[in-house]
């Protein structure tokens, strides 16, 4: 887990819900860590897909906005594993908002406050064109 920790996932999803979402055994008493890691991995790869080409990956340090994005995407993936139940509206909305945020980062509308993979453009030259002066100094002195 590069962008978030297991504790970040635990803060976003209550432990009992995490057990139900990650473990296929109905009598399980603990979450399946492999399933959680798989969800986080998929979320990280999606985030990397949006950032690739704009930022040099992997990012170090990881901005908190990306940590939260990975947590929201992993949470959505975990809920999606259970097709028998409807996804909560908060989970669906947070995924939509996260995708919009990633698109804004990709398009350069939102920046992460760290150097991008692109070199800064060199300053260009400024060209100025001047017309012949219509009023000379003597004309202005009369006023």
N, C-alpha and C positions, 0 to 999 in steps of 0.2 A: 504494500500500500504506500504509494508515493505521495498522493495528494491529501489523504485523510488517514486517520488512525481508527482502530477498532473502537476506541472510546468515543470518537466523533459519531460513529454509527449508533452506538449505544445511547448517546445523548439525543439522537433524533428519533429513535424507535424504542419504545418501552421493552424491557427484557422479555416479558411474556409474549408480546406480539412478535418480537424477533425470533423467539423459539418457534412459534407457529408458522412464521413466514419462511424460515430457513431449514427447519428439520421436517423430513417427511414422515417420521415416526410420531404418531399421535401421543404416545406415552413419554416422549422425550422431555428431559428436564433441563437441557442446555441447548443453546443454538448450535447449528452446524457451521463451524468456522469456515470450512471450505466453500460452502455456498455463499457465505457473506463475502469472502475474498473474491469469488468469481464475479459477484455483482459489482464490487468496487473496481475490479479490473476492467470490466466492460464499461463502466462509467468513466474511468480514467482514459481509456482508449477513445471514447467519444469526445471527451474534452480535448485530448491531444489532436484529434482530427480537426477540430475547429481552430486550434492554436498553431498547428503546423504551417510553416511558411511565413508566419508573422513573428513568432518568438522562437528563440533557440531552446529546444527541449533537451533534457528535463529542466524544469524551472527550479531554481534554488535561490532564495527561499520561495516556498509556495504561497502565493497571495491567499488571504482568507476567503476571498470571493470564489476562488477555484475550489478550495476545500469544501465550502458550502455547496457548490454546484455538484461536485462528485457525490456528496452525501445525499442530496436530493435525487440525483439520477440513480444511485444505488438503491435508495429506498423505493423508488418507482419500480425498479427491476425486481426487487424482492416481493413487492405486492403483486406484480404481474405473474409471478410464478404460481400463484394460486388462482387459476381461472374460474374456480367455482364461486368466488365472491367478487363483488363489484369493488373497483378501486375507490378509495375515499376521494372526495372532491379536492381536498387539500393536497393530496399526493399528485393528482392529475394537474392541478393548477401550478404547483411548484415545478413540475417537469416542464410545462409549457413556458413558464417564466424563465427557467434555466436555459432552455434552448434559445429563447429570444436574447438572453444575455450573451450566450456564447456566439450567436450570430453578430451581435453588436461588437463584441471583442474582435471577431474575425474580420469584420468590415472596417475596423478602426474607429468606430463611434465611441466605444468605451476602451480605455487603456488600462493596463494592469500596473502602470507606474514603474515599469522595468524596461531595460533596453530591448528593442525589438531585434529581429534577425536582419533587418534592413539597415544599410548604412545611411547616415543622414545625408540628404542631398546637398551638393555643393552650392554655394550661393551663385546665382546667375548674374549676368551683367544687366545693367539697366540702360536702356537707350532713351535719349531725350531728343525731341525735334523742336527747334525754335523757329518761330516766324520772324520776319523782319519787323523791327520795332516801329509802331505807328506814331507814337508820341515821343518826341525827344525830350531832353532835359529842359530845353528852353520853353517848350509848351507847358510843362509842369510848373515852371517857375512863375508863370503868369497867374497861377491860381493861388 
